């Protein structure tokens, strides 16, 4: 059994788990609700564990194909040419509307 993925965002972990199951891998989910009970202890992030070690390389390729860093996707403002996160509808610098 190998740890294949962990993230503080429970939704991301569940998504990885579901995609791996959809590809036929046997996985286990650990610490799904542990972060809320941790209190002042060190945080416990949810984890996806691969049950069969011989599937590790193939499963890792699938996990690595996820683009979990959506903050790297930006748009450039037509007015002030500032780069903005894709989630912004208006430029953070000049308040111009996203025309893209």
N, C-alpha and C positions, 0 to 999 in steps of 0.2 A: 504494500500500500504506500503510495507516494502523494505528498502534498503537491497539487498541481496549480492551484490558484487561491489567492486570498485578496481581499479588498475591504476597506472600511464600509463601502457602499453595498449593503445587503442585496439590492436589486441587481447590481453587476454580477455578484457571486451567483445568484439564482439564475441569471441569464446564461452564464458560462456553464453551470450545471446542466441546464436544460438543453443547450446546444450539444454538449458532450453526450448526453443520454440520446439525443436525436441521431447522433452519429454512431450509436451502438456501444458506447463505452459504459462500463459499470462504475459508478461514482458514489461517494458518500459525502454528505454535507455535515460539517461539524461547526459548532459555535454559532449557529444561526441566530439564537436569541441571547447569547452570553453577554454581549456588549451592554445591554440594558441592566443586567444584574451585577456587573462588575463593580459598580460604585467607585471607590477610590483606588481600586486595584488597577494594574496595567490593563489596557484595552484588549479585548479578545475580538478579533475580526472573524467573520464567517469564513470558512475554508471549504474548498472542494478537494476531495481526495480521490485519486484514481485507485481502484481496487486491484487491478492487474498491472503489475510493473512492466510486463513485456509490451504493453500498449503505450508506454510513456512518450516515446518520440512522436508518434502520430498524434497523440492527444495534445502535446505541447505545440505542435504546428497549428492546430485548430485554435488553441487559446491565444497564441501569438498573432493570429490573423485578426483578432478583435482590435479595433481602433478605439481604445478606451480613453484616449487623450483628445476629447473633442475641443478642448481649449486651443489646440493647435490650428484649428480651422478658423480663418478670419475673413473679413471683407474690408476693403479700403474705401474710406469716405471720398465721395466725388468733390466735396467742398474743401476740406482741409487735408485730405490724403492721409488721415490717421488710420491705423489698423484697429479694427474692432472685433471683439469676439463674435462668433456666429449667432449667439443668442441675443445680441443687441439689435433692436429694430431701428434705433437712432444712434448716431455717433456720440460717443461719450464726451468728445472734445467740443464739438460745435453744435450738437443736437440736430444735425441734418438727418433726414430719413434715409434708410438704406434703400438704394435704388437697384440693387442687384438681385 
